[in-house]
Amino acid sequence: MLENINEDTVYIKLDDYKDVFEMMEVMKEKLMKVKETMSMINELRQHEETELEIWKNSVSEIENKFAFIENALFETRKKA
């Protein structure tokens, strides 16, 4: 009777199978939570990049205004 058993056949206890199945379900849930967390982090990063770009533009605008004022003062000093 054992001669008919395929070498690839694996036998496990039903209790072990249930335990493995339950562990797989827990792992699947944890993977879903990890994916959700990564998605949230990605959204936050995108929001952060947008905010940083706004700040960068504001600083650039201030620099331009400062340079304009500096040039205006320098020109006034040259004329005096």
Rosetta constraint file for C-alpha pairs under 8 A:
AtomPair CA 1 CA 5 HARMONIC 7.86 0.50
AtomPair CA 5 CA 9 HARMONIC 6.94 0.50
AtomPair CA 12 CA 16 HARMONIC 6.57 0.50
AtomPair CA 12 CA 17 HARMONIC 6.69 0.50
AtomPair CA 13 CA 17 HARMONIC 6.31 0.50
AtomPair CA 14 CA 18 HARMONIC 6.21 0.50
AtomPair CA 15 CA 19 HARMONIC 6.20 0.50
AtomPair CA 16 CA 20 HARMONIC 6.12 0.50
AtomPair CA 17 CA 21 HARMONIC 6.02 0.50
AtomPair CA 18 CA 22 HARMONIC 6.09 0.50
AtomPair CA 19 CA 23 HARMONIC 6.16 0.50
AtomPair CA 20 CA 24 HARMONIC 6.09 0.50
AtomPair CA 21 CA 25 HARMONIC 6.31 0.50
AtomPair CA 22 CA 26 HARMONIC 6.30 0.50
AtomPair CA 23 CA 27 HARMONIC 6.10 0.50
AtomPair CA 24 CA 28 HARMONIC 6.05 0.50
AtomPair CA 25 CA 29 HARMONIC 6.28 0.50
AtomPair CA 26 CA 30 HARMONIC 6.24 0.50
AtomPair CA 27 CA 31 HARMONIC 6.08 0.50
AtomPair CA 28 CA 32 HARMONIC 6.31 0.50
AtomPair CA 29 CA 33 HARMONIC 6.36 0.50
AtomPair CA 30 CA 34 HARMONIC 6.17 0.50
AtomPair CA 31 CA 35 HARMONIC 6.19 0.50
AtomPair CA 32 CA 36 HARMONIC 6.21 0.50
AtomPair CA 33 CA 37 HARMONIC 6.08 0.50
AtomPair CA 34 CA 38 HARMONIC 6.08 0.50
AtomPair CA 35 CA 39 HARMONIC 6.13 0.50
AtomPair CA 36 CA 40 HARMONIC 6.26 0.50
AtomPair CA 37 CA 41 HARMONIC 6.18 0.50
AtomPair CA 38 CA 42 HARMONIC 6.09 0.50
AtomPair CA 39 CA 43 HARMONIC 6.25 0.50
AtomPair CA 40 CA 44 HARMONIC 6.20 0.50
AtomPair CA 41 CA 45 HARMONIC 6.06 0.50
AtomPair CA 42 CA 46 HARMONIC 6.19 0.50
AtomPair CA 43 CA 47 HARMONIC 6.21 0.50
AtomPair CA 44 CA 48 HARMONIC 6.02 0.50
AtomPair CA 45 CA 49 HARMONIC 6.11 0.50
AtomPair CA 46 CA 50 HARMONIC 6.28 0.50
AtomPair CA 47 CA 51 HARMONIC 6.25 0.50
AtomPair CA 48 CA 52 HARMONIC 6.06 0.50
AtomPair CA 49 CA 53 HARMONIC 6.12 0.50
AtomPair CA 50 CA 54 HARMONIC 6.34 0.50
AtomPair CA 51 CA 55 HARMONIC 6.27 0.50
AtomPair CA 52 CA 56 HARMONIC 6.02 0.50
AtomPair CA 53 CA 57 HARMONIC 6.15 0.50
AtomPair CA 54 CA 58 HARMONIC 6.21 0.50
AtomPair CA 55 CA 59 HARMONIC 6.14 0.50
AtomPair CA 56 CA 60 HARMONIC 6.15 0.50
AtomPair CA 57 CA 61 HARMONIC 6.11 0.50
AtomPair CA 58 CA 62 HARMONIC 6.19 0.50
AtomPair CA 59 CA 63 HARMONIC 6.11 0.50
AtomPair CA 60 CA 64 HARMONIC 6.22 0.50
AtomPair CA 61 CA 65 HARMONIC 6.25 0.50
AtomPair CA 62 CA 66 HARMONIC 5.99 0.50
AtomPair CA 63 CA 67 HARMONIC 6.09 0.50
AtomPair CA 64 CA 68 HARMONIC 6.17 0.50
AtomPair CA 65 CA 69 HARMONIC 6.20 0.50
AtomPair CA 66 CA 70 HARMONIC 6.03 0.50
AtomPair CA 67 CA 71 HARMONIC 6.01 0.50
AtomPair CA 68 CA 72 HARMONIC 6.09 0.50
AtomPair CA 69 CA 73 HARMONIC 6.13 0.50
AtomPair CA 70 CA 74 HARMONIC 6.07 0.50
AtomPair CA 71 CA 75 HARMONIC 6.02 0.50
AtomPair CA 72 CA 76 HARMONIC 6.18 0.50
AtomPair CA 73 CA 77 HARMONIC 6.15 0.50
AtomPair CA 74 CA 78 HARMONIC 6.20 0.50
AtomPair CA 75 CA 79 HARMONIC 6.35 0.50
AtomPair CA 76 CA 80 HARMONIC 6.39 0.50
